Amino acid sequence: MTEPQWHDLGPAAELAAKPLQQLTVGRTRIALSHFAGTFAAISGACNHVGGPLGEGSLEGEYVVCPWHHWKYHRATGLGEPGYEHESVPRFETRIDDGHLWINLEPVTKRQRITHPAHPLARAIERAPGGLRVAGISTTAMDPAYPRVSTSELLLQASLDHAAAAGAEIRLLKLHELTFRHCEGYYSKSAHACTWPCSITQMDPTDQLDQVYEALVHWADVLVVATPIRWGAASSLYFKMAERLNCVQNQTTIRNRVLIKNKVAAFIVTGGQDNVQGVVGQLLTFFGELGFMFPQFPFIAHSRGWSAEDMENNVREVQQSGELKEGAEQLMGRSLGLARDLLAAQPSAETLARGGRKAHRMS
């Protein structure tokens, strides 16, 4: 039997002032709680992805992980009702001469149950077959009363051209998908932002999984279409982009590049100008995700600041052979680059750390 390893945590009265706190003794992380006049101590590392339990909160007798809200009984270490098969180690405590002592030799062991991996977590392997093109329309609208979207018109023209060239196509309209805003898991800790997205893993109704599937696993070419809204891309675009942080974050913290040998291109239209500003953000963001770009990677249309007669703008795009031709040529350049990338059969070696920050993430 292992000898006890009692350690003095400090004055009990001071420690009792906090309902829950994270302590570290040597290499042991402890979630120390004080509830209804009694102390209890369990491991400070969550079973899920190691979140700091002691930095979470107490819900009755349960410690709630601040990262992804897994719960453990503060005294037994068992998971919440229905999840008792998951547990974290618990530690003995005692009060001696006004000080709280803890036995660093845990009374119980950590118990993890193997959970099925999320479908998106599978290995990234391109399935055999021809080129695949995903188009994403970021125009917001009421699906019950749809209107004409000039960026979506040109996106459809580019996809039709891809289909005529023998590519498989897939169109995703963000306004048809139900998905939650980014909830800032990365702001808690870089390691709390997981792949797949923490929201997608916890919420089976979150439909951004279709975007993740298309970008990471399926498409060779991605075409993103957006209107200009007050000099920027659409609000739906930014809602999607924030949720794509989980893709870029894998590069930052794990040197795991999810986007390899894939091409991105863009279609931007709007009644107001600032095409270059909108496209600059798109190029920077998708470049950070790992996409490559064809020569002249976007087409755009804008009638300028004073063009408030939007019905004429729509008519102009609908009737413009030049804009349709531009969309087709953009697709042609993108398909050409995608073919070259696939034919080159690049090395499977790990890339040098992309998306490099000022320092390595531990």
Helices and strands as residue ranges (DSSP letters): E 6-11, H 12-15, E 20-25, E 28-35, E 38-43, G 53-55, E 57-59, E 62-64, E 71-73, E 90-91, E 93-96, E 99-103, G 119-121, E 132-137, H 150-164, E 168-173, G 174-176, H 185-188, G 190-192, H 198-202, H 209-212, I 213-218, E 221-227, H 235-243, H 245-254, E 263-270, H 275-289, E 298-302, H 310-319, H 321-344
